[in-house]
Amino acid sequence: MKIGVFSFNTDYGMRADTLARALEERAFESLWVGEHTHIPASRRSPYPGGGELPRPYYHMLDPFVSLMAAGSATTKLKLGTGICLAVERDPITLAKEVATLDWMTGGRVLFGIGGGWNAEEMEHHGTAFRRRFKVLREHVEAMKAIWSSEEASYAGEFVQFDRVISNPKPVQTPHPPIIYGGNTQAGLKRVVRYCDGWLPFDVNGEKLEPMVNELHALARAAGRNPAALSITVFCFSAPSAQTLERYRRLGAERVVVVAPRQPEALMHFLDDLVPLTALE
């Protein structure tokens, strides 16, 4: 079982390059960071976790700059976005950023994406909250075209371009794994339609098995091989060996564990997780 670690990647926490070195030294598979370009002060959108929005959300660094620093400090560690808010980014620019990071790090990118939850944040970027998933699909499809074609064109409702040339191409072909984060039935359809993997959250652990079964059924109905869709379980607390075995039986390729928000607790947390990285 591959073990990754998610960092809130804040300006008051451990730097991404420092954390990346610590992860690689301890044989972790991957580092994942999230994204919020900003937090609207209005705070109309409720925090999905309930209560006040935690402090780290106001202090997140840019994911791609941070992952490039992490990649420069390591040689094998995978570099994941968990998740990139692709609806808030220009797809031509984002395609360049992802391809550049993959090229500069020798093909180590795991491109996690999602629709997001903060309506005002998206509106500041020009995306209507109710249309975000159609925007997400078009952005992903447009980026795939750029990554796979010498001259790419795309004609959608939200994205249109004709015969563009963009290099470098990603090292991973035809592109880095695109992994969709979310726990809804509609999300499973998005995974099958335009992604390479699924990133569910362990807060719905009892629903995971039936959702995996549904994902596989949807894949077969669409003519896709269920085994080709990777599963990465996002864990908000450190899993036990028994929990990892359960996820393995469900077909999970990796788990990503949320690191403590307190920098002083982080290294102890990583050391406690090390035995799990040795489990086969």
ROTI-283380 format. One record per residue: residue in three letters; x, y negated, z of N, C-alpha, C, CB in turn. Coordinates in steps of 0.05 Angstrom, whole numbers, plus 32768, in hexadecimal, padded with zeros to 4 digits. Each point is the difference from the previous one (the first is absolute). Glycine has a CB too. Layout:
BEGIN
ALAXYZXYZXYZXYZ/...
This chain:
BEGIN
MET8011801880007FEF7FE8800080127FE780007FDB80198019/LYS80207FD57FD4800F7FE77FFF7FF47FEC8014800B80087FCF/ILE80077FEA803F7FF77FED8014800A7FE47FF8800180248024/GLY7FEC7FCA7FDA80067FE47FFB7FF87FEF80187FFA80077FCF/VAL800F7FE080317FFA7FED80157FF67FE67FF480238015801E/PHE7FC77FE27FEE7FF47FE67FF780097FEA80147FD980177FEB/SER80317FD3800A80077FE980107FEF7FE87FF9802F80118003/PHE7FC87FE080127FF17FE87FFA80127FEB7FF37FE2800A8027/ASN80397FF97FDA80127FF07FF07FFD7FE38005800080247FDE/THR80037FD4803C7FFB7FE48007801A7FF080037FD6800E8017/ASP80277FD87FEA80187FEF8003800B8000801D7FEE7FE47FDB/TYR800380298038800B8002801B8007801D80077FE47FD8800D/GLY8018803A7FE08007801C8005801A80087FF57FD0800A8000/MET803580107FFE8019800B7FF580017FFB7FE2800280228025/ARG80147FD57FD180037FFB7FE47FFD801A7FF0801E7FD9800A/ALA7FD880257FDD7FFB80177FF08019800F7FFA7FD97FEA7FEC/ASP803E8008800F8019800E7FFA800A800F8018800B7FDD7FDD/THR7FF38017803A8009800D80197FEF8019800680107FD38012/LEU7FD6802A7FEB7FEE80168005800580177FEC7FDE7FE18013/ALA802680177FD3800580147FEB8019801180067FEA7FE17FDF/ARG802B8012802A8018800F80077FFB80138017801C7FDA7FF1/ALA7FD5801D80237FFA801280167FEF80177FF880027FD9801E/LEU7FEB80237FCF7FEF80167FF6801180147FF07FD97FE17FFF/GLU803880157FEF801080137FF08013801080127FFC7FE07FD9/GLU80108013803B8012800E80127FF28017800E801A7FD68006/ARG7FCC80277FFF7FF08014800F7FF080137FED7FFD7FDF8026/ALA8009801F7FC17FF480137FEC7FE27FFC7FFB80238020800D/PHE7FD37FC77FF87FE57FFA7FF87FFF7FFE7FE17FF67FE9802C/GLU7FF3801D7FC97FFE7FFF7FE37FFB7FE47FF47FEE802E8003/SER80037FC1800B7FF77FE77FF47FFA7FEA80147FEE801C7FDB/LEU80147FCC801B7FF87FE8800F7FE97FF37FF1802F7FF98012/TRP7FBC80007FFC7FE97FF37FF47FFB7FE5800E7FEC802E7FF5/VAL800C7FBE7FFB7FF97FE6800A7FE67FF77FF480317FF48007/GLY7FC07FFC80077FE77FF67FF780027FE57FF37FEA801A8023/GLU7FFF7FDA7FD880007FE57FF27FE87FF08008801880147FDA/HIS7FED7FD3802E7FEC7FEB800080107FE67FF97FE280178024/THR80167FDD7FC6800E7FE77FF87FFC7FEA80147FFA800D7FD0/HIS7FEF7FF3803D7FF97FEC80147FE78009800F80157FDB7FE4/ILE7FE4801880317FE78005800F7FF07FE7800080158024801D/PRO7FD47FDB7FD67FF07FE880007FF77FF9801D7FF0800B7FD2/ALA80147FDC80357FFA7FF7801B7FE38001800780277FE37FFD/SER7FC7801F7FEF7FE3800180067FF9801A800F7FF87FE67FD7/ARG8016803080237FFC801A800D7FE380097FFE80267FF5801F/ARG7FCD80077FCA7FE5800A7FFD7FFF801E7FFD7FF47FD57FEA/SER8020803680088000801D7FFC8008800E801A800C7FFA7FCF/PRO7FE48018803B8007800E8019801780137FFC7FD17FFC8010/TYR8040800780048015801380007FF5801C8000801F7FE08017/PRO7FE880327FD67FF4801B800080058010801980067FFF7FCF/GLY80107FFB803F8005800E80197FF07FF78018802D80087FEE/GLY7FC47FE2800F7FF07FF5801580107FEC80117FE6802A8001/GLY800C7FC3800B800D7FEC8011800F7FEB7FF1800380238022/GLU80107FD07FEC80107FEC7FF48014800B7FED7FFA7FE48028/LEU800D800D7FC3801480097FED801B8001800E7FE67FED7FD9/PRO8028802A8027801A8002800D80157FEC7FF57FF68030800A/ARG801C7FC8800780147FED7FF9801080077FE780037FF5802F/PRO800580257FCC801280057FE97FF47FF87FE580118026801A/TYR7FD47FD97FE47FF47FF97FE780077FE37FF77FDB8020800A/TYR802C7FCF800980077FE57FFA801D7FFD7FF97FDC7FF1801F/HIS803480247FE4801D7FFD7FFE800D80147FEC7FFF7FF1802E/MET7FF1801B7FC0800B80147FEE80127FF37FEB7FD8801C8007/LEU803F7FF07FF480127FF87FEA7FF6800B7FE580277FFD8021/ASP7FE47FF87FCA7FF9800A7FE58009801D7FFE80037FD17FEC/PRO7FEC8041800A8008801D7FFF801680067FED7FD2800A800C/PHE802E7FEA7FDC801480077FEC801C7FF580067FDB80027FDF/VAL80267FE6802C801A7FF68008800B801180177FF27FD17FF2/SER7FFC803680218008801080178009801C7FF77FE07FE7801D/LEU801280267FD18007801B7FF7801A7FFF7FEF7FD0800D8001/MET80357FDD7FF1801A7FFF7FF280177FFE80147FE97FE97FDA/ALA80138009803C80157FFF80158003801C800C7FF57FD0800A/ALA7FF5803E7FFB8001801B800B800E80137FEC7FD67FF7801A/GLY802480067FCC800C80117FEC801E7FFB7FFE7FD580017FE8/SER80337FE6801B801D7FFA7FFE8010800B80177FF47FD77FE7/ALA7FFE802D8030800D800A80188001801F80027FF27FD68016/THR800180377FD67FFE801D80018005800C7FE57FDF7FFD8025/THR8022801E7FDA8005800D7FE67FEA80147FF980317FFA8008/LYS7FC18010800B7FEC80157FFB7FE47FF98009802480218004/LEU7FD97FCD800F7FE67FFA800C7FEC7FF77FEB80187FF4802B/LYS7FD080187FD57FEB7FF77FEF7FF47FE6800B7FF5802F7FF2/LEU80017FC07FFC7FF77FE580067FE37FFC7FF8802F7FEE7FFB/GLY7FBF801080197FE480007FFB7FF27FE68007800180318007/THR7FEB7FC87FE97FEE7FEA80077FE7800D800C80127FE17FDC/GLY7FE78016803C7FEA800D800D7FED7FED800E801D80278006/ILE7FD47FC97FEC7FFD80017FE380067FE57FF37FDD80248005/CYS80287FDD7FE080027FE77FF17FE47FF77FF8802E800E7FEE/LEU7FCD7FD980177FE67FF57FF880017FF67FE37FF77FF28030/ALA800880227FBE80047FFB7FE47FEB7FED7FF48014802D7FFD/VAL7FD57FD080107FEB7FEE7FF680097FE380047FDC80228009/GLU80377FD9800880097FE5800680197FF87FF07FED8004802D/ARG801C800D7FC180187FFB7FF17FFB80017FE2801B80148025/ASP7FF37FDC7FCC7FFF80017FE3800B801B7FF780047FCE7FFC/PRO7FEE80427FF48009801B7FF9801980017FEF7FD1800D8003/ILE80347FDF7FED80187FFF7FF080187FFC80127FE77FEF7FD8/THR80167FFE803A80167FFB80148004801780127FF67FD07FFE/LEU7FF4803C800B800280178013800D80187FF27FD87FF08018/ALA802180147FCF800D80167FF1801E7FFC7FFE7FD780067FE5/LYS80327FE18018801D7FFA7FFF800C8005801B7FF87FDE7FDD/GLU7FFB801A8039800B8003801B8003801E80077FEB7FD5800E/VAL8001803B7FED8001801C80068015800E7FEF7FCF8000800C/ALA80327FFA7FDB8014800D7FEE801C7FF780087FDF80017FDB/THR80257FE6802C801A7FF780088009800D801A7FF77FD47FEA/LEU7FF7802E802A8007800E80198007801D7FFA7FE27FE1801A/ASP800F802D7FD68005801C7FF9801B80027FF27FCE80097FFD/TRP80377FE57FF0801980017FF180187FFA80127FE87FF27FD7/MET80167FFA803A80167FF880128006801580157FF47FD17FF8/THR7FF9803F800F8004801480168002801D7FF57FE77FE2801F/GLY801B80217FC78004801B7FF57FE780118001802F7FFC800D/GLY7FB97FF87FF17FE880107FFF7FF58008801B800F80107FD4/ARG7FF07FDE80407FF78008801B7FE67FF4800880308004800B/VAL7FC17FF07FE37FE87FF180087FE78013800180137FD77FEA/LEU7FDE8025802C7FE5800C80037FED7FE9800080118029801A/PHE7FDE7FD47FD17FF07FE87FFD7FE48005800B801A7FF47FD7/GLY7FE3800580437FE68002800D7FF07FE77FFB8013801D8023/ILE7FD37FE77FD67FEF7FE97FF97FE58003800F80167FFC7FD2/GLY7FDB7FEE802E7FE58001800C7FF17FE77FF98011801C8026/GLY7FD57FE47FE17FEF7FEA7FFA80017FE980147FE380207FEA/GLY80257FE6802F80017FEC80147FE57FFA800D80257FEC7FE7/TRP7FDC8005802F7FE87FFB80107FFB7FE280068008802C8015/ASN800C7FC37FE67FFD7FE480077FF57FF07FE8802680048022/ALA7FC07FF67FDF7FF37FF47FE9800B7FE47FFA7FD7801A800B/GLU802D7FD6800A800A7FE57FFB801D80007FF47FE37FF08027/GLU802D80237FE3801B80027FF57FFF80057FE280118012802C/MET7FDE80017FCB7FFE80067FE47FF57FE87FF07FF98030800B/GLU7FF37FC280017FF47FE97FF280157FEA7FFB7FD4800B8016/HIS803F7FF27FFD80157FEC7FFC801280087FE880007FF68031/HIS800080237FC8800F80097FE87FEF80027FE8801E8019801E/GLY7FC87FDF7FE47FEF80007FE97FF080197FFB801F7FE07FED/THR7FE1803380267FF180197FFD7FE780008011802C80187FF5/ALA7FBD7FED7FFF7FE8800380108000801B800E7FE77FE27FDF/PHE8013801D803B8001801880107FF080177FF580067FE38028/ARG7FE280177FCE7FEE80157FF6800A800D7FE67FDA7FE98016/ARG8039800A7FDC800A800A7FE7801C800C80037FE57FDE7FE8/ARG802580248031801C800680048008801B7FF57FFF7FE48028/PHE7FEF80307FD88008801A7FF7800280027FE27FEB80138029/LYS80047FDE7FC9800380007FE3801A7FF17FF97FCE80017FF9/VAL80387FE9801580197FF27FFC8018801280057FEA7FD5800D/LEU8014803B8009801680128006800580147FEA7FF57FFB8030/ARG7FF580117FC6800380147FEA800D7FF37FE87FD880198011/GLU801F7FD07FE7800B7FF37FE8801E7FF980047FD27FEE7FF5/HIS803480098023801C7FF98005801280197FFE7FF17FDA801E/VAL8006803C7FED800F80197FFF8002800A7FE37FF1800C802F/GLU7FF97FF47FC3800180097FE480137FEE7FEF7FD180128005/ALA802E7FD4800080117FEE7FF1801E800580077FDB7FDE7FFF/MET802B8027801A801C800580088009801A7FF47FF97FE7802A/LYS7FF6802D7FD58008801A7FF480077FFC7FE27FE280188020/ALA800E7FD77FD380067FFB7FE4801B7FF27FFD7FCF7FFC7FF6/ILE80377FF1801B801A7FF27FFE8017801480067FEA7FD5800F/TRP8013803C8005801580128007800580167FEB7FF57FF8802F/SER7FF7800F7FC2800380177FEE80037FF97FE37FE580198020/SER80187FCD7FD980017FF97FE380157FEA7FFC7FCF800B7FFB/GLU803E7FF87FEE80137FEB7FF97FF27FE67FFA801F80237FED/GLU7FCA7FDF80057FEF7FE97FFC7FE48007800C801A7FF07FD6/ALA7FDF8002803F7FE78007800E7FEA7FEC7FFB801B80168024/SER7FCD7FF47FDA7FE87FF07FFD7FEB800A8013800A7FF57FD0/TYR7FE57FF9803A7FEA800880117FE97FEC7FFD802080158021/ALA7FC87FF57FDD7FE87FEF7FFD7FEB80098014800A7FF97FCF/GLY7FF37FF880467FEC800580147FF07FE78006801C80248014/GLU7FD37FDE80017FF17FE8800880117FEC800E7FD7801D8004/PHE803C7FED800C80107FEE8011801D7FFD7FF67FE3800D8026/VAL802680067FCA801C80007FF67FFF80037FE180118014802C/GLN7FFC7FDA7FC7800380027FE3801C7FF77FF87FCE7FF87FF9/PHE803F80187FF780197FF87FF3800580127FE880137FEF802D/ASP7FFC80077FC08005800E7FE7801E80007FF97FD27FF37FF0/ARG80388026800C801B80047FF780157FF280117FEE80067FD2/VAL80138001804880157FF480118016801480047FDE7FE58018/ILE803A80117FEB801880118004800B7FF9801B800B80027FCF/SER7FF880128042800A7FFC801B8013801680087FD57FE9800C/ASN8043800F7FFC80158012800A800A7FF4801B800C80107FD1/PRO8000800180408006801D7FFC7FE780118002802E7FF88011/LYS7FD480207FE57FEB801480068008800E801A7FF680077FCE/PRO7FF6800480418007800F8018801280187FFA7FD57FF18014/VAL803C80167FFF801080187FFE7FEE8018800080277FEA8017/GLN7FC580167FFB7FED801780017FED7FFD7FE8800380028033/THR7FFA80147FBF7FEF7FFF7FE87FE78010800480287FFA7FE4/PRO7FC17FFD80117FFE7FE77FF27FFF7FE780127FE880197FDD/HIS80167FEB803D80007FEA80138003800B801C7FE37FE47FE1/PRO8023800C803380008009801C7FE5800B800880247FDF800B/PRO7FDB803480077FE5800B80097FEE7FE9800A8016802C800C/ILE7FD27FD47FEA7FEC7FEC80087FEE800E801480027FE67FD4/ILE7FFE801080457FF2800E80167FEB7FEE800B8029801B800B/TYR7FBE7FED7FF47FE97FF080097FFB8004801D7FEC80027FD2/GLY80127FE8803D7FFA8001801D7FE37FF98006802F7FF48009/GLY7FC3801F80047FE47FFB80077FF2801A80087FFF7FD97FE1/ASN7FEC8024802E7FF28018800A7FE380037FF7801E7FFC8027/THR7FDB7FF87FC37FE480017FF77FFD80157FE97FFA7FD0800E/GLN7FED80387FEE7FF980117FEA80077FF37FE57FDC8016801B/ALA801E7FD07FE280067FF27FE8801E7FFF7FFB7FD77FE58005/GLY8039801A8011801C7FFF7FFD800B801A7FF480027FE28027/LEU7FF280347FDF8009801A7FF47FFD7FFF7FE27FF38018802A/LYS7FF87FDB7FCC7FFC7FFE7FE380167FEE7FF47FCE80078006/ARG803A7FE5800980157FEE7FF6801B80107FFE7FE97FD88014/VAL801C80388000801880117FFF800180107FE6800180028033/VAL7FE9800C7FC87FFF80127FE980017FF07FE57FE58021801B/ARG800F7FC77FE57FFE7FF17FE7801A7FF47FF87FD17FF7800B/TYR803F7FFE800880177FF17FF68018800180137FE17FE37FE9/CYS801F8030802A801780018013800D801C7FFF7FE97FDE801D/ASP802D80247FF2800F801980027FFF800D801B801E7FEE7FDE/GLY7FD6800480357FFE800B801B7FED7FF08011802F80107FFC/TRP7FCB7FFB801C7FED7FF58012800D7FFC801B7FDA80167FE8/LEU80207FD38025800B7FFA801A7FE97FFB8013802A7FEC7FEC/PRO7FCB802980217FEB7FFD8014800B7FF9801C7FE480217FE6/PHE800B7FD4802B80087FF9801B7FF6801580137FFE7FCF7FF4/ASP8012803780207FFA801680127FE97FFA8014802F800E7FFC/VAL7FC77FD980047FEA7FF980127FE7800F7FF980147FD28006/ASN7FEB80387FE27FE980117FF88009801D7FFC7FEB7FD97FE9/GLY80258030802B800C801B7FFD7FED80167FFC80237FEF801C/GLU7FC680117FF17FED80167FFD7FF380017FE47FF77FFC8031/LYS800A7FED7FC17FF57FFF7FE5801580077FEB7FDF7FDE8010/LEU803A80257FF8801580037FEC7FFD80197FEF801E7FE8801F/GLU7FDC802F7FED7FFE80197FF17FEA7FFE7FEB801180198027/PRO7FD67FDF7FE07FEB7FFE7FEB80077FEC7FEA7FDF800E8022/MET802F7FDC7FE680087FED7FEB8015800A7FEE7FF47FDC8020/VAL801F80347FEA8014800D7FEF7FF280137FED80237FFC8024/ASN7FCA80137FE67FF180127FEE7FF17FF17FEA7FFB80208027/GLU7FF97FC97FE17FF27FF07FEC80147FF47FEC7FDD7FF58021/LEU803A80027FE880147FF57FEE800880157FEB80117FE28024/HIS7FF380377FE5800880157FED7FE980067FED801E80138023/ALA7FC97FED7FE67FEA80057FEF7FFE7FEA7FEB7FE880188025/LEU801B7FCF7FE37FFF7FE97FED801680027FEB7FEC7FE38024/ALA802C80267FE5801680027FEE7FFB80167FEB801F7FF18024/ARG7FD780267FE57FFA80157FED7FEA7FF77FEC800C80238022/ALA7FE07FCF7FE77FEB7FF67FEF800A7FED7FEB7FDF80068025/ALA80377FEB7FE2800B7FEC7FEE8016800C7FEF7FF57FDD8020/GLY8010803D7FE38015800D7FF0801C7FFB800B7FE37FFC7FD9/ARG80207FFC8040801A7FFC800C8007801780137FFA7FCE7FFD/ASN801F8038800680098015801180007FF6801D801D80147FDB/PRO7FD37FF780377FFF7FF6801C801B8001800D7FD280108003/ALA803E80037FF7801B8002800C80127FEA7FF87FFB80318001/ALA7FFF7FC17FEA80107FE97FF67FFA7FE6800F800380167FD4/LEU7FE87FEA803C7FF97FE98010800C8003801C7FD57FF87FE5/SER803F7FF88021800C8002801A7FEE7FF58016802D7FFD7FEA/ILE7FD7800C802F7FF17FF6801780147FF780157FD9801F7FF7/THR80257FC8801180107FF480157FEE7FF7801680247FF17FDE/VAL7FDF801A803A7FEE7FF98016800D7FEA80107FED802F8002/PHE80047FBB8002800A7FE9800F7FF78004801D7FFD7FE17FD7/CYS80178021803B7FFA8007801C80057FE88012800D80307FF7/PHE7FDF7FC8801980037FE98012800D8007801A7FD87FED7FEB/SER802C802D801A801080088017801180187FF87FDC7FF08021/ALA803980167FEE801280167FF97FF1801A800080277FE68013/PRO7FDA802A7FD77FF380197FFF80108016800E7FEA7FF37FD5/SER800880228034800D8017800C800880137FEA7FE67FFB802B/ALA802A80197FDB800880147FED7FE7800F7FF6802D80058016/GLN7FC07FFF7FFC7FE7800E7FF97FEF7FEF7FEC80008017802D/THR80007FCF7FD87FF27FEF7FED800D80007FE57FF27FE38027/LEU8028801C7FD8800E80017FE77FFA801A7FF180247FE38013/GLU7FDB80337FFB7FFA801A7FF47FE47FFF7FF4801E80188020/ARG7FCF7FDC7FEE7FE57FFE7FF680007FEF7FE67FED8004802E/TYR80217FE67FD180017FEF7FE8800D80107FE980027FD6801D/ARG801380397FEA800D80107FEC7FED80147FF3802C7FFB8019/ARG7FC480127FF87FED80147FF57FEB7FF27FEE8006801C8029/LEU7FF57FCB7FDC7FED7FF17FEF800D7FF67FE67FE77FF28029/GLY803380127FD5800E7FF97FE7800F7FE580027FDE801A7FE8/ALA80257FDB8030800E7FE68002801D80037FFA7FDF7FF18022/GLU802C7FFC7FCF801C80007FF980117FF280167FF480007FCF/ARG80007FEB803D800F7FF180157FEC7FF4801380267FF77FE0/VAL7FE4800180377FF27FEE801280117FE780037FE980278019/VAL80097FC27FEB800D7FE780057FF67FF6801C80047FF47FCE/VAL800F800980447FF97FF9801C80057FE28004800C802F800F/VAL7FE07FC47FFD80027FE4800680147FFC80177FD07FF87FF0/ALA80447FF7800C80147FFB80147FF57FEC8015802580097FDF/PRO7FE67FF780397FF77FED801480047FE37FF7800A80228024/ARG7FE57FCD7FE680037FE47FF980157FF280107FD07FFF7FF4/GLN8038800D802380147FF58011801C800A7FF77FDF7FFD8027/PRO80327FF17FD0801B80087FF7800F8011801480017FD87FE4/GLU7FFD80218036800F800E80147FF8801D800380067FD58018/ALA7FE280327FDF7FF7801C8002800580107FE77FDD7FF18020/LEU802B80027FCB8001800D7FE6801580167FFE7FF17FD57FEC/MET80278027801E801580147FFD7FFA8019801180217FDC7FF7/HIS7FD4802080207FF7801780107FEB80107FF2800B7FE8802A/PHE7FE2800A7FC97FEB800C7FF1800B80127FE97FE27FD9800C/LEU8031801B7FE5800C800F7FEA800F8019800A80057FD57FE7/ASP800A8028802F800F8017800B7FED8016800980247FE1800E/ASP7FC580177FFD7FEC801580087FF4800E7FE87FF67FE58029/LEU8009800E7FC07FF4800C7FE8801380127FF17FE47FD87FFC/VAL8036802580098015800E7FF17FFA801E7FFE80217FDE800E/PRO7FD7803080087FFC801D7FFD7FEB80077FEB800C80048030/LEU7FE17FEA7FCB7FEB80067FEC800C80007FE37FDD7FEC801F/THR803880057FDD800C7FFE7FE5800D801A7FF880077FD08006/ALA7FFF8042800E800D80197FFA7FED80177FFB80267FF0801C/LEU7FC0800B7FE87FEC80157FFC7FFD80067FE37FE87FF2802A/GLU801880277FCF7FFC80097FE47FE380067FFB802F80138000/
